[in-house]
């Protein structure tokens, strides 16, 4: 009996030993199997579009996350169910909504800030854009349905926005449309270079150049009635107000485009400084400055001597400026008044001449003072040795006529005196002074002064007002005088 008991106990011990060995084996194989299942499940997850998550508990696979489409979801579930050793696959993959058309847009504001709207196919794609868009990338909504090439077009569009002042890069189903403003041709070419790697037909651009790159070519138009305006394309940085100042004008209307590229403009062109002293005489003026050079077209009022004026102006402007001179006949009605844009004086049309409107009482003393004030400020000049009125006599004669006309109209008579210096033959000087006095009288009559109220007399050098031994004295002695009588 003792022997039997020992045998039973021996068999029991052996059974326990066998059972313990089995438990030991199972305890060591289960973790290895779980690790293998987890590794294969992770490999399946790694191939998903949006990076689904898998977790293995024992031999059960738990799955969660986004599937890009029903097809991807089904394929992932099939692959997970095919993992060797798994028991069950638990969980459900959420389907990402599809966008059709799939659109992604990035915008650049004038201050350089970027914003975005539309869709992004993956978070990985969003991460690629974050370094450029920053927080703006959060404006893109995750969606499925992006065609091949969508993100390549978006990245090319963002690169194209770089050289732009402002604009938009809009991608719809892989096709990019870039619109906006660029500074000039160089920036336009940079935009086109940024998108040239995209497939043919996948890009459309609509760019506005703030400067088309053409060289400056501009025109100043002036009329005594309306003032001045510039048109065309101005050099970069040219100050229109400075041009007005050079001409002695209060302002110049600006209808021109300003160049934004190229070298900055030099100082105001010198020809405007040369024209300043003539502005009161111009009825109209056109100055054009471009690649073909500079051209001045000047129109003077009645009484101008185009030949003499052309010579004087050509000398002042220099050989590099083309010049055209003509005489303008006013189309306004007799007695029309205007404000001369260059002088600021009110003028009245008299016999085709624009004469300043003089405001004074027309009595003998006032008329004498007014005439002397005019002739004291400027001399009626002649071509040397002749009775031909010089180029700059026009303005003085107009001012003188404006004073004499109202005085003659109230019955006062004026003697126009001609005086020379003592150079040359005394009798010849008397004859020359007489002809010059008659030339002034004729000019005044032409401007509407009654001929019956004027007479001319030449005094030669008999009434000097300065020393004829000096150039300055002789210049003062060559003069015109007006003497009033009842």
C-alpha positions in Angstrom: 0.0 0.0 0.0 2.9 2.3 0.8 4.4 1.4 -2.6 1.1 2.3 -4.3 0.9 5.6 -2.6 4.4 6.4 -3.6 3.5 5.6 -7.2 0.4 7.8 -7.2 2.4 10.6 -5.7 5.1 10.1 -8.3 2.5 10.2 -11.2 1.0 13.3 -9.6 4.3 15.0 -9.4 5.1 14.1 -12.9 1.7 15.5 -14.1 2.3 18.7 -12.2 5.7 19.0 -13.7 4.3 18.6 -17.2 1.5 21.1 -16.5 4.0 23.6 -15.1 6.2 23.2 -18.2 3.2 23.9 -20.4 2.3 27.0 -18.5 5.9 28.2 -18.6 5.9 27.7 -22.4 2.6 29.6 -22.9 3.8 32.4 -20.7 6.9 32.9 -22.8 5.3 32.6 -26.3 2.3 35.0 -25.8 4.3 38.3 -25.5 6.3 37.4 -28.6 3.1 36.7 -30.5 1.6 40.0 -29.4 4.7 41.9 -30.4 4.6 40.3 -33.8 0.9 41.1 -34.3 1.6 44.7 -33.2 4.5 45.1 -35.6 2.5 43.8 -38.6 -0.5 45.9 -37.7 1.7 49.0 -37.4 3.1 48.2 -40.8 -0.4 48.2 -42.2 -1.1 51.5 -40.5 2.0 53.1 -41.8 0.8 52.7 -45.3 -2.5 54.6 -44.7 -3.0 58.1 -46.1 -3.7 59.8 -42.8 -1.8 57.6 -40.4 -4.3 55.5 -38.6 -3.4 54.2 -35.2 -3.4 50.5 -34.1 -3.0 49.0 -30.6 -2.8 45.3 -29.9 -4.1 43.8 -26.7 -3.3 40.1 -26.5 -4.1 39.0 -30.0 -6.8 41.6 -30.5 -6.1 44.6 -32.9 -7.8 47.9 -32.0 -7.9 50.4 -34.8 -8.9 54.1 -35.0 -8.4 57.2 -37.3 -9.3 58.5 -40.7 -9.6 56.7 -43.9 -9.2 58.8 -47.1 -12.0 56.8 -48.8 -14.2 53.8 -48.5 -11.8 51.9 -50.7 -8.9 52.7 -48.4 -10.9 51.8 -45.3 -11.9 48.4 -46.7 -8.3 47.7 -47.9 -6.9 48.6 -44.4 -9.5 46.3 -42.7 -8.7 43.4 -45.0 -5.0 43.9 -44.4 -5.4 44.0 -40.6 -7.7 40.9 -40.6 -5.0 39.1 -42.6 -2.3 39.6 -39.8 -1.3 36.1 -38.7 -2.2 35.2 -35.2 -4.7 38.0 -34.6 -7.9 37.1 -33.0 -10.3 40.0 -33.8 -10.0 43.5 -35.2 -11.9 46.0 -33.2 -12.8 49.7 -33.9 -13.9 51.7 -36.9 -12.2 54.0 -39.3 -13.9 57.4 -39.9 -14.3 58.4 -43.6 -12.8 61.8 -44.5 -15.3 64.0 -46.4 -14.5 64.5 -50.0 -14.1 67.9 -51.7 -15.2 68.3 -55.3 -13.7 70.3 -56.9 -10.7 70.1 -54.6 -9.6 73.7 -54.2 -6.8 75.3 -52.3 -6.1 79.1 -52.4 -3.4 81.2 -51.0 -3.6 85.0 -51.0 -0.9 87.7 -50.6 -2.0 91.2 -49.3 -0.3 94.4 -50.1 1.5 94.4 -46.8 3.0 91.0 -47.6 0.8 89.0 -45.3 -0.4 85.5 -46.5 -3.8 83.9 -45.9 -5.3 80.6 -47.1 -8.6 79.0 -47.7 -10.0 75.8 -49.2 -8.7 72.2 -48.6 -5.6 70.3 -47.7 -5.3 66.6 -48.5 -3.2 65.5 -45.5 -1.7 66.8 -42.3 1.7 66.0 -43.8 0.9 68.3 -46.6 -0.2 71.0 -44.1 3.2 70.6 -42.3 5.0 71.3 -45.6 3.2 74.6 -45.8 3.6 75.7 -42.2 7.1 77.1 -42.6 5.8 79.5 -45.3 2.1 80.1 -44.3 2.5 79.9 -40.5 -0.9 80.2 -38.8 -2.5 80.8 -42.2 -2.2 77.1 -42.9 -4.8 76.4 -40.2 -7.4 78.0 -42.6 -7.2 74.9 -44.8 -9.7 72.2 -44.1 -8.7 68.5 -44.4 -10.5 66.7 -47.2 -10.2 63.8 -49.5 -10.4 63.9 -53.3 -7.2 65.8 -54.1 -5.9 64.8 -57.6 -2.3 64.0 -58.3 -0.3 67.2 -58.5 -2.6 69.3 -56.3 0.1 70.0 -53.7 2.8 70.5 -56.3 0.6 73.2 -57.9 -0.1 74.8 -54.4 3.6 75.0 -53.6 4.4 76.4 -57.1 1.7 79.0 -56.5 3.1 80.0 -53.2 6.5 80.4 -54.8 4.9 82.6 -57.5 3.4 84.9 -54.9 6.9 85.7 -53.6 7.9 88.3 -56.2 4.4 89.7 -56.4 3.1 92.9 -54.7 -0.2 91.3 -54.0 -2.1 88.5 -55.6 -3.7 85.0 -55.4 -2.6 81.5 -56.2 -5.7 79.4 -56.6 -5.5 75.6 -57.4 -8.6 73.7 -58.5 -8.3 70.0 -59.1 -4.6 70.4 -59.8 -4.8 73.4 -62.1 -3.2 76.6 -60.9 -4.4 80.2 -61.6 -2.1 83.0 -60.5 -3.4 86.6 -60.5 -2.3 89.9 -59.1 0.2 92.8 -59.4 3.9 92.8 -59.9 6.3 95.7 -60.0 7.8 95.2 -63.5 9.0 92.7 -66.1 11.7 91.2 -63.9 9.1 90.3 -61.2 6.8 89.0 -63.9 9.5 86.7 -65.2 10.2 85.5 -61.7 6.5 84.5 -61.3 6.6 82.6 -64.5 9.8 80.9 -63.6 8.2 79.7 -60.3 5.4 77.8 -62.1 7.3 76.6 -65.2 7.8 73.1 -63.8 4.1 72.3 -63.8 2.5 70.3 -66.6 1.6 72.1 -69.8 -2.0 73.5 -69.6 -2.0 73.3 -65.8 -1.1 77.0 -65.2 -2.9 80.2 -66.0 -1.5 83.7 -65.2 -3.1 87.1 -65.2 -0.6 89.7 -64.0 -0.8 93.4 -63.9 2.5 95.2 -64.2 2.7 98.5 -62.2 5.6 99.5 -64.5 5.7 97.9 -67.9 9.4 98.5 -68.2 9.2 100.9 -71.1 11.4 104.0 -70.9 10.0 107.3 -69.7 8.3 109.3 -72.4 6.2 112.3 -71.2 4.6 115.5 -72.3 3.9 118.8 -70.7 1.0 120.8 -72.3 0.4 124.3 -71.2 -2.0 127.0 -72.3 -2.3 130.5 -70.8 -6.1 129.9 -70.5 -6.0 126.5 -68.7 -2.6 126.0 -67.2 -0.3 123.0 -67.5 -0.7 119.2 -67.3 1.7 116.3 -67.7 0.8 113.1 -69.4 2.7 109.9 -70.4 5.3 108.2 -68.3 7.5 110.2 -66.0 11.0 109.2 -64.9 11.3 107.4 -61.6 11.1 109.9 -58.8 10.6 113.0 -60.9 8.8 115.7 -58.8 6.1 117.4 -60.8 5.9 120.2 -58.3 9.6 120.8 -58.9 8.9 121.1 -62.6 6.1 123.6 -61.8 8.6 125.6 -59.7 11.2 125.6 -62.5 8.6 127.1 -64.9 7.3 129.6 -62.3 3.8 128.0 -62.2 1.8 127.5 -59.0 0.9 123.9 -60.0 0.9 121.4 -62.8 -1.9 118.9 -63.2 -0.5 115.3 -63.2 -2.2 112.7 -65.4 1.0 110.8 -66.0 2.2 107.4 -64.9 5.4 107.4 -62.9 8.1 104.9 -63.6 8.8 102.6 -60.6 11.9 100.9 -61.9 15.1 102.1 -63.4 17.5 104.8 -62.3 16.0 107.7 -60.3 15.3 110.8 -62.2 18.0 113.5 -62.2 17.1 117.0 -61.4 14.4 118.8 -63.3 15.5 119.0 -67.0 17.3 122.3 -67.6 15.1 123.2 -70.5 12.3 124.1 -68.1 14.5 126.5 -66.3 15.3 128.1 -69.7 11.6 128.4 -70.6 10.7 130.1 -67.3 11.4 133.7 -68.5 9.1 133.1 -71.6 6.1 131.7 -69.8 4.2 135.0 -69.7 4.5 135.2 -73.5 3.3 131.7 -74.3 -0.2 131.2 -75.5 0.5 127.5 -75.6 3.5 125.3 -75.0 4.2 121.6 -75.5 7.4 120.0 -74.2 8.0 116.3 -74.9 10.9 114.4 -73.4 11.5 110.8 -74.4 14.1 108.3 -75.8 14.0 110.3 -79.1 15.2 113.4 -77.3 13.5 116.6 -76.3 11.1 118.8 -78.3 9.5 122.2 -77.6 6.6 123.5 -79.5 5.7 127.0 -78.6 2.8 129.2 -79.7 2.9 133.0 -79.1 0.2 135.5 -79.3 -0.4 138.2 -81.9 2.5 140.6 -82.5 5.2 138.0 -81.9 8.2 137.8 -84.2 8.6 134.0 -84.7 12.0 134.4 -86.4 13.6 136.4 -83.6 11.9 134.4 -80.9 13.1 131.1 -82.4 16.7 132.4 -82.4 16.5 133.5 -78.8 14.8 130.3 -77.6 17.1 128.0 -79.6 20.1 129.7 -77.9 18.6 129.3 -74.5 17.5 125.7 -75.0 20.7 124.5 -76.6 21.3 122.3 -79.7 19.9 119.1 -78.2 16.3 120.4 -78.1 14.2 120.5 -81.2 12.1 123.7 -81.5 9.0 124.7 -83.4 7.6 128.3 -83.1 4.3 129.6 -84.4 1.9 132.5 -83.8 -1.5 131.6 -82.3 -4.7 133.5 -83.3 -7.2 133.5 -80.4 -10.6 132.1 -81.1 -12.2 133.9 -78.2 -14.6 136.8 -78.6 -13.4 140.4 -78.4 -13.5 141.6 -74.8 -13.2 138.1 -73.3 -11.3 138.0 -70.0 -9.1 135.3 -68.6 -6.7 134.7 -65.8 -3.2 134.1 -67.3 -2.0 130.8 -65.8 1.6 132.0 -65.8 1.3 135.5 -64.5 -1.8 135.3 -62.5 -3.0 138.6 -64.2 -6.5 139.2 -65.5 -6.2 139.8 -69.3 -8.7 141.1 -71.8 -8.8 140.3 -75.5 -8.4 143.5 -77.5 -8.0 143.4 -81.3 -6.7 139.9 -81.0 -4.1 140.7 -78.3 -4.4 139.6 -74.7 -3.7 142.7 -72.6 -3.5 142.9 -68.8 -6.5 144.6 -67.3 -5.2 147.9 -65.7 -7.2 149.1 -62.7 -6.6 152.9 -62.2 -8.4 156.2 -62.7 -7.7 157.5 -66.2 -6.6 161.1 -65.6 -3.4 162.7 -66.8 -1.3 162.3 -63.7 -2.3 158.6 -63.2 -1.8 157.8 -66.9 1.7 159.4 -66.8 2.6 157.4 -63.6 1.2 154.2 -65.0 3.1 154.5 -68.3 6.4 155.4 -66.5 5.9 152.4 -64.2 5.6 150.1 -67.2 8.6 151.5 -69.0 10.7 151.8 -65.8 10.4 148.1 -65.2 11.2 147.0 -68.8 12.5 148.6 -72.0 10.9 148.4 -75.4 13.9 146.8 -77.1 14.9 146.7 -80.7 17.3 144.8 -82.9 20.6 146.6 -82.8 20.7 149.5 -85.3 17.1 149.0 -86.6 13.5 149.8 -85.8 12.6 146.1 -85.7 11.1 145.2 -82.3 13.1 142.6 -80.5 11.8 139.2 -79.5 11.1 140.2 -75.9 9.3 143.5 -76.7 5.9 141.7 -76.9 5.2 141.6 -73.2 6.2 145.3 -72.6 4.1 146.5 -75.5 1.0 144.5 -74.2 1.4 146.1 -70.8 1.9 149.5 -72.2 -1.1 149.2 -74.5 -3.2 148.2 -71.4 -2.3 151.5 -69.8 -2.5 153.8 -72.8 -5.8 152.4 -74.2 -8.1 153.6 -71.3 -6.3 156.9 -71.1 -6.7 157.6 -74.8 -10.4 156.5 -74.5 -11.1 159.5 -72.1 -9.5 162.0 -74.5 -5.9 162.2 -73.4 -3.2 162.3 -76.0 0.2 160.6 -75.8 3.5 161.4 -77.4 5.6 158.3 -78.0 9.2 159.4 -77.8 12.1 157.5 -79.2 15.6 158.0 -77.7 19.1 156.6 -78.6 22.5 156.7 -77.1 25.2 159.0 -78.5 26.9 156.3 -80.5 27.0 157.0 -84.2 25.9 159.9 -86.4 23.6 162.3 -84.6 21.3 162.8 -87.6 21.2 159.1 -88.1 20.2 158.6 -84.5 17.4 161.1 -84.8 16.0 159.2 -87.9 16.4 155.8 -86.1 14.7 157.1 -82.9 11.8 158.5 -85.1 11.4 155.1 -86.8 11.5 153.3 -83.4 8.9 155.7 -82.0 6.7 155.0 -85.0 7.1 151.3 -84.6 5.9 151.5 -81.0 3.0 153.7 -82.0 2.0 151.2 -84.7 2.2 148.3 -82.2 -0.1 150.2 -79.8 -2.6 151.0 -82.6 -2.6 147.4 -83.5 -3.6 146.5 -80.0 -6.7 148.7 -80.1 -5.4 152.2 -79.0 -6.9 155.0 -81.0 -4.5 156.2 -83.6 -5.8 159.8 -83.4 -4.6 160.0 -79.8 -1.0 159.0 -80.5 1.9 160.7 -82.2 5.5 159.6 -82.5 8.6 161.7 -82.1 12.3 160.8 -82.3 14.7 162.7 -80.1 17.9 160.9 -81.0 20.5 161.3 -78.3 19.4 164.8 -77.4 17.8 163.9 -74.0 20.2 161.5 -72.2 19.3 160.3 -68.7 22.7 158.7 -68.1 26.4 158.9 -69.0 27.0 157.8 -72.6 30.5 157.0 -71.7 29.5 153.7 -70.1 27.7 150.6 -71.5 25.2 150.9 -68.6 24.6 154.6 -69.3 24.1 154.0 -73.0 21.6 151.2 -72.3 19.5 153.6 -70.1 19.6 156.3 -72.8 18.1 153.8 -75.4 14.5 154.1 -74.3 10.9 154.8 -75.2 9.0 157.5 -73.3 5.3 158.5 -73.1 4.2 162.0 -72.5 0.6 162.8 -71.9 -1.3 165.9 -72.8 -4.9 167.1 -72.7 
